[in-house]
Amino acid sequence: MNSLSSKILAVAMIAGFCFLAVQYRQSSAESSDAVVTVNATTTQSVAVTASEEKPSGDCAQWMGSLHKNNVRVANDVPTDWDVGEIDDETNEWTKGSGKNITWVAKLGSQTYGNPVVAGGKVYVGTNNRGGWLKRFPAKTDLGCLLAFSEKDGSFLWQHSSKKLKSGRVNDWPYQGICCAPFVEGNRLWFVSSRGEVVCLDTEGFQDGENDGPFKDEPSDAKDEADAIWYFDMMKELKAFQHNMCSCSVTAVGDILFVNTSNGVDASHINLPSPGAPSFIALDKNTGKLLWKDSSPGVNILHGQWSSPTYAVLGDVPQVLFAGGDGWLYSFHGTKYADGKPELLWKFDCNPKTSKWILDGRGTRNNVIATPVVHEGLVYIAVGQDPEHGEGQGHLWCIDPTKRGDVSAQLAVKVSDRKTPIPHRRLLAVDEKKGEVAIDNPNSAVKWHYMGVDTNGNKELEFEETMHRSCGTVAIKGGLLFIADFSGLFHCLDVNTGKPHWTYDMLAASWGTPLIVDGNVYIGDEDGDVSIFKLSADPAMAMVKDGDDYAPQAELSMGNAVYSTPIIANGALYISNRSHLFRIEKAKK
């Protein structure tokens, strides 16, 4: 795997929660065949009532909504396609080749950004190996945000971010733009690889105008981006992004929410700027800083690449940020004073006895996934930089109506079990110093999943375990789906967290499932998209394959799929490392 892969990604516990095995041991032997693990007591079919939602239109931000649940409404979405022929030398698609492919757009050599579709255009972040602009040959390394025509995939314009002189510690080579933009009307906002929040005119210079206040674009050619304003987080906030700045921004009203990606330096130990904000809000029209918060502070473990979520929860507008310290924070979505937001609650997504050790050798994790809101509850999984390898993961369901520290447990002294110990970066509870974790009477946990002992041998084996995850959950019809970085695809009961079935894709998955038209789509690092029926019963979700099960379909995209499938205006969009595909049933 390439070195960034890792770097960004373009989501504990302890005794006390049922469904967990007494001991954990990850199986050291890898199976040569895909494995499905089924919870035999919960294989009943889940009825999914017909949605009353209107068919999905544009998908104008990461996951298509403020709640970040990647569930869409569309009909006749393909479950069978062939990507066709790509010329090895030019990287161009042979028009008309393949099956159910409307058009293919050439991207860079590594694509971690997710496409969004709005106003007749498709936007995606990548690097410059596509060589779309004459002034920047393909050999020039840049972060690129590309705009294509939704109708035919023709190239429209490109925003180019030159590499930072500080190098890979802040701006890893060839990783490009690794986030999804937010689009509203004729404006687009995204975070560049240089640590800038950027506002663009969606028309670029194709309208013949240089909109401002920013007027100093190096070129006003029709295939160039027209910038409205820039907010440089490294300059203005002293933020120090680790390897890459990546946040898929969202907005409510005039407030734009951003994670700064502040993190460690090349030593992976030192925090150059612990006091710099981790979370900020800007005026989306002007780029003016409205508020900032540095809650993770000196406890940032590595980097911060999650994205914010917004919802009205318990009649209170809340914006949710996952911190680089492994905590999830909720702030009032509209109230702020003196440049500071109002903190509503915070939740430690790791066991208090977990420990951070370099290179993923410990048990404490970051949160890379995006929080998801569904029917008034919040769902979040933990994970690490994929380069750190596999490890125990945790998936939480949280009640967001509580206030204060709503973690599952508190760290206290044995001699004083009433006063919580302030959080520490590497180890929250040091038993050698007379410290212990106790149940938090103010806990907001509805349920917690780290695995289940389905075969009753009092161990969590590989296929029974929730591993570290970069992905975000998707929920519909009482079912929750999530992929982990060990390649397991989990189907859980959304109300209890109990597993219905688990399928081993035999390849790491970075993305988030898409649920649409009664099917669930998920991509993996081997370049396959697996498709399952929306069902708790593995016999309905999958097809029989000898003594085991297989997905309804497993379709090759040609190379690694690090992104998430989306639906916009009835069409399916999937990007692999080098191309963006619009997929829809051929018209008769």
N, C-alpha and C positions, 0 to 999 in steps of 0.2 A: 504494500500500500504506500502511496506517496506520503511524504512527510507531513503535509498539512493535514491531510485528510483529517486527520487528527485535529489539526489545530483549531478547527472550528466546527465547525460545522456549523448560502448558501445555501428523560426526564425521568421503618427502621426500627428496623426497630427491634424490639426486645420482647421479652416475655410479656405477657399481658395480652397479646393479641392472638385470638384463636386462629385457626387455619395454619399456624406455623409449626414446622417440625421442631423437635427438641434439639437436634443437632444439624449442622450444615456441613456437607462435604461435596465439593464439585467433582464430578466424575472426570478422571484424567484421560480416559479413552474416548476418542471421538468416533461416533458411529459413521459408517460409510453410507448409510441410508437415512432418508428423512424419517423423523420420529414424530408421532403424534401422541401426546399424553392427554388422557381424558379423565375428568373427574366423574366417576361412574354414577354418583348420586345426583348429578345436576345436568344430565344430558337431554332433558326435556326440551322440546322446541319452544322458542319464544315467539309469541304472536306479535307481529309488527303491524300496527294499524296504519291505514292509508294516511299519508301526510296531507294536511290541509294547506301546506305552504304553497306559494306560487312557484312555478319553475324558476330555477336559478338563472340569474342574468350574469352581469359582470362578476369577476372575482378580483376585487380592486385592492386587496391587501392580503397579507399572510393569513392563510386559512379561510379567507373570504369574509370574516366577520370579527367583531370585537371580542366575541366569546372564544374564538380560536378552535371551535369544534368543526373539524373538516367533514361536514355532512352537507350534501347538496341534493337538490331535486332536479332530476332530468329523466328522460325516457330514451329507450333504445341506445343506451351507452354500450359501445362495443366491448365484448369479452373475448374477442378474437381479432388479431391483427398480425401483420408482418411488416417490419419497418422498411423493407425494400433494400435497394442497393446504394451504397455510399462509395464514391470513388476514393481509392486509397491515397491518391496523389493530391487531388484538389479538395477532398473532403466534401464534395458536393453530392447531394442526393440526386439520383436518377428519377426525374419527374415521372409520376405514373407507376413507378415500381412499388412492390409490396401490396398490402391489403388493408383497406380501411384507413389509409393515410391520406389526409387532404393536402398537407404540405409539410415540409421539413425546413427548418432554418438552421444554418450553420452557426455554432457558438464558438467558444474558445476551446482550449485543450482540457480545462478543468472547470466544471460548473457545479457550484454548491448553492448558488442563489436559486430561489424558487420563482417560477413565472407568475405574473399577475396579468389580468386582462381587464381593460377598462377603456371605454370610449372608442372602441374600434382598433385599439392597439394592444400589443402584447409586449410586456417588459420583462427582461430577465438579466440577472447579474452573472458575469463570467470574467475570463481574462481576454487578452488581445490576440490570441492565436488565430482568430478568425480573419484578422487583417482587414476590417471593413473600411478603415479610413486611409486615404493615400498618405497623409502626413505621419501616420504611425504604422510602419510595416509590421507584419505579424511577429517578427522577432523581437519587437519592442514590448517589454513587459509592462502591462497596465492593469488597473482595475477598470472594468467596463460595464456600464449599464446600457443595454441595447434595447431599441424600440423597433418592433416589426408591425406590419399590417396584420390585423386579425383575419382579414378576408383571405389573403393569399400568401402570407409569410414574407412578403418583400421587406427588405431592410429600409428603415426610415432614418434613424439617427443614432448617434452614440455619445454618451458622456464618458470622458476619459479621466482617470485618476492616476497621475504619475506616482511611481513608487517613492516611498519615504527614504531619505538618505540614511536613516538609522538602520535600515535593512530588516532582516527577518525577525528581529526581536519585536518590532512593531508592525511589520508589513511583509508577511511571508511571500517568497517568490512564487509567481504564477498561480496564486490563489484567487485573484480577481475580487469581484464584489460577491460577498457570500450571504447577502440578505435579500429579502423581498421588499420592494417599494410599497408605499401607500399612495393611492391615487384618488383624487377627488376633483371633479370638474376638469379644468385645464391646468391643474397643478399636481405635481408628483414630489414626494419626499422620500429620501433614502439615506442610509449611512454609508459613506465611502470607505475604502480601504485605508484612507489617510486619517481616519478619525474625525471626519467632517459630517455634520448633518447638512444635507443639500436639498434645496428646493428648486425644481425645474419647471419650465413651461412644457406641457406635454406635446406641443406642436414643434418643439425645437426651433430651428430657424426656417422651417418650411413655410411659416406665415410671413416671412420677410420682416419680422420685427425683433428688436433686441429688448425684451422686457427686463425690468430692473427691480430693485435698485442696483444689483450687480451688473456692470456693463463691460467688464474687462475680459470677456472670452477671447482666447487666442485665435479663434476662427469663427466666422459667421456663415460658413458654408451650410447648405441646406441639409447635409448629413451630420451636422454637429448639434450638440445639446445647447439649449439656451438656459443659463442659470439665472435664477431670481435672487437667491441669497445663499450664503454659506455660514455655518457656525462651526468653527474649528475647536473641537473639544480638547485637543492636546494643548492648543495655545491658550484658550480662554479659561479652561478648567484645570489645566496641568494633569489631565488624565494621561495614563500610560497604558495603552492597550497592549495585551500580550499576544504577539504573533499576528493578530488580526482584529480589526474593529468590525463587529457584526451584530446588528440588531435590526429586526424587522419592525419598524416603528408603527404606531397606531395613533389615532387622534380622535378626540371628542370635542365638538364645537371648535374653538380656536386653539385648543391645547394639544400639543404634540408631545407624546411620551417616548423617551429614549433611554436605553441602557448604554452607558459609556464604554463598556468593555475594559475598564481599569483593571490592571493585573500586575503580575510579577515581571521581573526582568529576566535576562538570559540565564541567570543562575537558578531560576525556578524557586528561589528562596526569598530573595529580597523584594520588598514592595517599594518601588521608587517614589510612589505618590499615594501613601495610605489615606491621606486626608482628602484626596480628590473625590468628587461626587461619583457615585455608581449609577444613580438614577436622576434624570432631569426632566423638566417640562419646559417646552419652548412655545412661544406664540407662533403658530404655523404660518401666519401671514408675513411676519417680519423677521423671525429668527431670534427674537428677544428672549433671554433667559427669564423664565417665570419663577421656577423654584429648583432647588437641588437638594440631594440627600446622599450622605456618605455612610449610611448605616453599616455596611459590611466592613468598612474601615480596615484596620490592621488584621482582620481575620480572613481576608480574601485568600483563598487557597491557591488559585492558579490564574484563571481568567474569568471573564463574565460575558457570555455570548447568548444569553437567553433574550426573549422578547416579551414586551408587556402585554397584558390582557386587561380589558375593561368590561365591567358589568355593574348593574345596579343590583345589589345583594342586601336583603333585609331592608329594602327601601333606601339604601345608602349607596351613592355612586362610589365604586372602588376601582382603583387601578392596581394591578398585581405585578410585582417585580420579583424575579428570582435572583438572589444575590450570589456572588462568588464565594460566600462563606457557607453555602449550603442551606441558607434560610430563605423562606418565601415571605415577602413583605407586602402588606396591603396598606395603601394610602387613600385618603379621601380623594375622590376623582375630580372634584371641582374646587374644594377649599384649599387655600394656601395663604400664608401671611409672612411678611418679612423675608420672602424668598425661601420659605420652608413649607413642606407639605405637612398634613396632619396624619401621623401614623395611626392606623386603626388596630392592626394586629400583626404578629410575626410568628413564624412556625419553623422550627428546626427540622429539616427533612432527613436528618441522620440520627442514628442511635447515639445517645450521650457517651457510650463507651467506645464508639468508633474512633479511629485514629487516622490522621493524614500522614502518609509516607510518600516520598517522591516516586515518580514514575508509576503511580497506580498500585503500589505494593500494599497500601493500607486499605482500610475499610470505610474511610470517610470520603464522601463524594461531593462534587459540585451539583448544580442544577443547570443543565444545558437546554432541556426541553422548555416549552412554553406552557404556562398554566392554562387549563381548559375549564370553562364554566359550563355546567349543565344542570338545569332545573334547580338552581340555587345553591349548588355545591361546587367545590373546587377540586380539581384532580391534577396531580403533579408527580413526576418520576425523577429519580436522581441518576446521574451518570458522570462520566469523566471524558476528557480528551480521548478519542478512540485509540490513539497511540499508546495509551496507558494500559490497554488490554482489557480483558474481561474481569468481572468481579461481581460481588453481591450487589443487587440493586434493591430499591424500595419504591413502591407506588402507594400514594396516599389519596384518601378522600377526606376533605376538610370542610367543616361548617364555617362559613365566613361571617357569621353573625356575632361571633364572640369577639372579645377585645383583649388587648394586652398580649402577653406571651401565651400562645395557645398550643404550644408543642405537646407532644405525647408525654414527655417526661421533663423533669427539672433536675439540674445538677446541684447537689447540696453537700455540706459537710455532715459526716455521721454525727458529729457533736451538735450540729444545728440544722435540723431537717426542715426548718421553716424559711431560711434565707437562701434564695438561689445564688449560686456562684456565677459571676459574670462569664459570658461565653469566652472561650479561648480558641485560638485558631487550630492547633494541632490535635488537642485532646480535651474534650469538655469535662470528662470525669477521670481523675487519676486515683484509682483505688489505693495505690501505695501511699497516697497523702491523706487517706481517711476521707475520701470523697465517694459519693454514691449517687446513682440515679433513682429517683422516686417518681411514681405516677403523678402527673400534673392534674390537680382537681379542676383546672380551667381548660383542660385539653379540648381541642376542637375536632379531634379525630373521629370520623364516622367509621372508617375501616382502613386497614393497612394490609398490603400484600407484598410478601417477599418470597412466596412460594408455598407449596402445599405438598404434604407427604401423601401422594395419591396411592402408592402401593403399600403403605403401612409398615415400612421397614425402619421407621423412626429416623430417617435421614432425608435431607433434600438433595436429590440427585440432580444432575445437570438439567434434564428436561422438566424437572419439577420446580425450577428456580427462576425467580425474577432477577435478571442480570442488569448491569448498568445499561442505561438507555440514553440515546440522543433524541429519541423520538417523543412525540406528543400523542396523547390518547385521542381516539375518536369514538363517539358514543351515539348509539341509536337503538331504539326498541328494547331497552333494558340491558343492552350488551355494550361492553367496553372493550376496545381493541388497542393493543400496543405492541410494537416490536422492540426487542432489546438488541444490544450490540453483539450478543452471542448468537444471534440469528433466530431466536425463538419468537414466534408470533403467538401472543396470548389473547384468549377470549375469556373475559370475566363477566360475572354478574355485576352490573353497575351499582346495585343496591347493597350488596354484601361483600364484594371483592372476592368471592369464591370463584375459582376457575371452572369453566365449562370444558375447555380443551386448549391444548398448546401444540403448535406445529413447528418443527425444526426446519427452517429454510436452508440450513447448511451454508449460509452466507450472512455476513454482518449486514444489518439494516440501520441506516442513518435517518430514514424519513418517518413520516407520519402516514397512517392509513387514510384513504379516502373511502367514504361510504356514500354510495349513490345507486339508485335503481335496483335496490335489493342485493347489491354486491359490495364486497370490501376489497380494495386494491392496495397492495403494498410492494414497494420496490426494494432491491437489495444490491449489495456491492458487486455481485456477480453479473449484474445487468439484467436480471429477471424481474418481471412484475408478476406477482402471484395474485390470483383472484379467488375469493371465497364467497359463498352465499352467506347472507346475513342470517345466521342461525346459531343457537346454542348447541344444537345437536351436531356432532362431527360428521355423522352419516348424511346430514343435509348440507352442512357447510362445505364438505369436501366430497370427493369420489373415492370409491374403494380402489386400492392399489395393492393387490395381493392380500397380505394379512394386515395391511396398514391403510392409511389414507393419503391422498394427494390433493392439492388445490384443484378447483374446478378448471383452472388454466394456469399455466406458467409460461409467460411470453417473453422472449428475449428482446431487449432494446439495443443490443449491439455492444454496449460497454456499460460501465458502472452507473447505477442510478443512485445518486446521493440525495436527490430532491424528493418532493412529495407530489403525487398526481393531483391535478385539480380539474374541476369542471367549470366552464364559463360558457353561457349561452348555448348549452346543450352539447358542446364539444369537449373532449378529453384532451388535456395537455400533459405531456410527460417530457422532462428533459433528462438526457443522460449526460455524461461528461462533456460531450462535444456537439450535441444537436438537440434542438427542440422539435417535438413532433406534435402536430395537431391530428387527433385520431377521432374519426366518426364514421358511422356506417355509410358505405358508398350509396349514393342516390341512384335509384333504379330508373 
